[in-house]
Amino acid sequence: MQSSPTSLNAATSTSTPPNPTPQTDVARSNTIISSLAIVLPVVVVCAIVGYRKYRATILRRRIQRLNQLWQLESSQKLS
């Protein structure tokens, strides 16, 4: 028993799966967006905390310098 070429074409054309790339692209972009939604606020908070610590360090150094200058001036006035 031989099969006709038209029946083979019909069988092979229906057995191929549809192209899954649009679904995987959507899933991949959802993963990227969700990870950015988590990472971006963490980075912003870390930047704010780091900047505040930097400013506090600068202020402490200024106060220390002013105290040293004041002590030098007061000791010179007493002599």
Residue frames as a rotation matrix with the C-alpha (Angstrom) as fourth column:
MET 1
0.580 0.815 0.000 0.00
0.815 -0.580 0.000 0.00
0.000 0.000 -1.000 0.00
GLN 2
-0.573 -0.775 0.266 1.51
0.787 -0.611 -0.085 3.32
0.228 0.161 0.960 -1.09
SER 3
0.175 0.614 -0.769 0.48
0.708 -0.622 -0.335 6.66
-0.684 -0.486 -0.544 0.25
SER 4
0.516 0.082 0.853 -0.06
0.766 -0.491 -0.415 9.61
0.385 0.867 -0.316 -1.99
PRO 5
-0.561 -0.822 0.096 2.19
0.703 -0.535 -0.469 12.70
0.437 -0.196 0.878 -1.74
THR 6
-0.219 0.530 0.819 -0.73
-0.235 -0.844 0.483 14.94
0.947 -0.087 0.309 -0.82
SER 7
0.800 0.527 -0.287 -1.54
0.119 0.329 0.937 12.92
0.588 -0.783 0.201 2.27
LEU 8
0.110 -0.843 -0.527 2.11
0.972 0.201 -0.119 13.16
0.206 -0.500 0.841 3.43
ASN 9
-0.658 -0.340 0.672 2.13
0.307 -0.936 -0.172 16.92
0.687 0.093 0.720 3.02
ALA 10
0.257 0.845 0.469 -1.08
-0.292 -0.394 0.871 17.24
0.921 -0.361 0.145 4.99
ALA 11
0.770 0.013 -0.637 0.29
0.514 0.578 0.634 15.10
0.377 -0.816 0.438 7.82
THR 12
-0.203 -0.944 -0.261 3.60
0.960 -0.139 -0.243 16.95
0.193 -0.300 0.934 8.09
SER 13
-0.527 0.008 0.850 2.10
0.128 -0.988 0.089 20.42
0.840 0.156 0.519 7.89
THR 14
0.517 0.786 0.339 -0.28
-0.280 -0.219 0.935 19.80
0.809 -0.578 0.107 10.79
SER 15
0.689 -0.260 -0.676 2.34
0.652 0.630 0.422 18.16
0.316 -0.732 0.604 13.00
THR 16
-0.416 -0.868 0.270 4.69
0.614 -0.487 -0.621 21.17
0.671 -0.092 0.736 13.20
PRO 17
0.052 0.426 -0.903 4.16
0.956 -0.284 -0.079 23.22
-0.290 -0.859 -0.422 16.36
PRO 18
0.832 0.257 0.491 3.47
0.404 -0.888 -0.219 26.95
0.380 0.380 -0.843 16.13
ASN 19
-0.131 -0.929 0.345 6.33
0.365 -0.369 -0.855 29.38
0.922 0.014 0.387 16.62
PRO 20
0.490 0.386 -0.781 6.67
0.834 0.053 0.549 29.90
0.253 -0.921 -0.296 20.44
THR 21
-0.518 -0.848 0.114 8.91
0.765 -0.519 -0.381 32.99
0.382 -0.110 0.918 20.27
PRO 22
-0.184 0.433 0.883 6.23
-0.164 -0.899 0.406 35.62
0.969 -0.070 0.236 21.05
GLN 23
0.835 0.524 -0.170 5.33
0.050 0.234 0.971 33.85
0.548 -0.819 0.169 24.30
THR 24
0.342 -0.778 -0.527 8.94
0.938 0.317 0.140 33.47
0.058 -0.542 0.838 25.39
ASP 25
-0.515 -0.499 0.697 9.66
0.495 -0.837 -0.234 37.10
0.700 0.225 0.678 24.50
VAL 26
0.291 0.710 0.641 6.76
-0.283 -0.577 0.767 38.24
0.914 -0.404 0.033 26.69
ALA 27
0.890 0.011 -0.457 7.91
0.390 0.502 0.772 36.04
0.238 -0.865 0.443 29.56
ARG 28
-0.066 -0.994 -0.084 11.47
0.970 -0.044 -0.238 37.30
0.233 -0.097 0.968 29.20
SER 29
-0.445 -0.069 0.893 10.40
0.132 -0.991 -0.011 40.94
0.886 0.113 0.451 29.16
ASN 30
0.672 0.711 0.208 8.16
-0.167 -0.128 0.977 40.37
0.722 -0.692 0.033 32.19
THR 31
0.610 -0.535 -0.584 11.13
0.786 0.504 0.359 38.89
0.102 -0.678 0.728 34.03
ILE 32
-0.446 -0.817 0.366 13.31
0.765 -0.560 -0.318 41.86
0.465 0.138 0.875 33.13
ILE 33
-0.111 0.491 0.864 10.64
-0.152 -0.868 0.473 44.38
0.982 -0.079 0.171 34.14
SER 34
0.865 0.476 -0.160 9.96
0.059 0.221 0.974 42.66
0.499 -0.851 0.163 37.45
SER 35
0.287 -0.830 -0.478 13.65
0.956 0.280 0.089 42.42
0.060 -0.482 0.874 38.30
LEU 36
-0.560 -0.432 0.706 14.09
0.445 -0.876 -0.183 46.11
0.698 0.212 0.684 37.46
ALA 37
0.328 0.778 0.536 11.10
-0.193 -0.501 0.844 46.93
0.925 -0.380 -0.014 39.66
ILE 38
0.887 -0.067 -0.457 12.89
0.441 0.412 0.797 45.23
0.135 -0.909 0.395 42.55
VAL 39
0.048 -0.994 -0.095 16.46
0.999 0.050 -0.015 46.35
0.019 -0.094 0.995 41.88
LEU 40
-0.182 -0.142 0.973 15.84
0.464 -0.885 -0.042 50.00
0.867 0.444 0.227 41.00
PRO 41
0.726 0.457 0.515 14.29
-0.201 -0.575 0.793 51.05
0.658 -0.679 -0.325 44.35
VAL 42
0.802 -0.502 -0.324 17.03
0.564 0.458 0.687 49.19
-0.197 -0.734 0.650 46.23
VAL 43
-0.144 -0.890 0.433 19.70
0.952 -0.244 -0.184 51.06
0.270 0.386 0.882 44.27
VAL 44
0.094 0.252 0.963 17.97
0.128 -0.963 0.239 54.40
0.987 0.100 -0.122 44.87
VAL 45
0.958 0.278 0.068 17.70
-0.044 -0.094 0.995 53.78
0.283 -0.956 -0.078 48.63
CYS 46
0.487 -0.851 -0.195 21.36
0.840 0.395 0.372 52.72
-0.240 -0.345 0.907 48.80
ALA 47
-0.222 -0.550 0.805 22.39
0.733 -0.639 -0.234 55.86
0.643 0.539 0.545 46.91
ILE 48
0.468 0.474 0.746 20.41
-0.121 -0.802 0.585 58.08
0.875 -0.364 -0.318 49.28
VAL 49
0.976 -0.127 -0.175 21.84
0.204 0.272 0.940 56.40
-0.072 -0.954 0.292 52.38
GLY 50
0.193 -0.972 0.137 25.37
0.980 0.197 0.018 56.59
-0.045 0.130 0.990 50.97
TYR 51
-0.099 -0.185 0.978 25.01
0.438 -0.890 -0.125 60.27
0.894 0.416 0.169 50.13
ARG 52
0.787 0.435 0.437 23.72
-0.191 -0.501 0.844 61.08
0.586 -0.748 -0.311 53.62
LYS 53
0.784 -0.571 -0.244 26.65
0.546 0.445 0.710 59.25
-0.297 -0.690 0.660 55.20
TYR 54
-0.067 -0.813 0.578 29.03
0.936 -0.252 -0.247 61.12
0.346 0.525 0.778 52.91
ARG 55
0.179 0.205 0.962 27.54
0.058 -0.979 0.197 64.48
0.982 0.020 -0.187 53.89
ALA 56
0.983 0.179 0.035 27.69
-0.033 -0.015 0.999 63.56
0.180 -0.984 -0.009 57.60
THR 57
0.427 -0.899 -0.096 31.37
0.881 0.390 0.267 62.66
-0.202 -0.198 0.959 57.25
ILE 58
-0.186 -0.460 0.869 32.11
0.660 -0.713 -0.236 65.96
0.728 0.529 0.436 55.52
LEU 59
0.559 0.478 0.678 30.26
-0.163 -0.738 0.655 67.86
0.813 -0.477 -0.335 58.27
ARG 60
0.931 -0.259 -0.258 32.19
0.342 0.366 0.865 66.02
-0.130 -0.894 0.429 61.01
ARG 61
0.045 -0.972 0.230 35.50
0.996 0.026 -0.083 66.89
0.075 0.233 0.970 59.32
ARG 62
-0.022 0.012 1.000 34.52
0.287 -0.958 0.018 70.56
0.958 0.287 0.018 59.07
ILE 63
0.871 0.398 0.289 33.54
-0.170 -0.307 0.936 70.66
0.461 -0.864 -0.200 62.74
GLN 64
0.683 -0.685 -0.253 36.80
0.693 0.497 0.523 68.97
-0.232 -0.532 0.814 63.71
ARG 65
-0.175 -0.756 0.631 38.81
0.863 -0.426 -0.271 71.50
0.473 0.497 0.727 61.68
LEU 66
0.250 0.349 0.903 36.92
-0.046 -0.927 0.371 74.42
0.967 -0.135 -0.215 63.22
ASN 67
0.990 0.091 -0.107 37.52
0.092 0.152 0.984 73.04
0.106 -0.984 0.143 66.72
GLN 68
0.282 -0.958 -0.057 41.24
0.951 0.271 0.148 72.70
-0.126 -0.096 0.987 66.04
LEU 69
-0.230 -0.325 0.917 41.37
0.562 -0.814 -0.147 76.24
0.794 0.482 0.370 64.66
TRP 70
0.627 0.552 0.549 39.45
-0.148 -0.607 0.780 77.58
0.764 -0.571 -0.299 67.66
GLN 71
0.884 -0.341 -0.320 41.78
0.443 0.390 0.807 75.80
-0.151 -0.855 0.496 70.10
LEU 72
-0.076 -0.950 0.303 44.84
0.980 -0.127 -0.153 77.21
0.184 0.285 0.941 68.33
GLU 73
-0.096 0.100 0.990 43.45
0.216 -0.969 0.119 80.75
0.972 0.225 0.072 68.40
SER 74
0.853 0.465 0.234 42.39
-0.126 -0.252 0.959 80.52
0.506 -0.848 -0.156 72.03
SER 75
0.639 -0.689 -0.342 45.80
0.737 0.419 0.530 79.19
-0.222 -0.591 0.776 73.11
GLN 76
-0.267 -0.740 0.617 47.57
0.836 -0.496 -0.234 81.99
0.479 0.453 0.751 71.21
LYS 77
0.266 0.446 0.854 45.41
-0.027 -0.882 0.470 84.64
0.964 -0.148 -0.222 72.88
LEU 78
0.979 0.117 -0.166 46.25
0.147 0.157 0.977 83.27
0.140 -0.981 0.137 76.33
SER 79
0.325 -0.936 -0.135 50.01
0.945 0.317 0.077 83.36
-0.029 -0.153 0.988 75.74
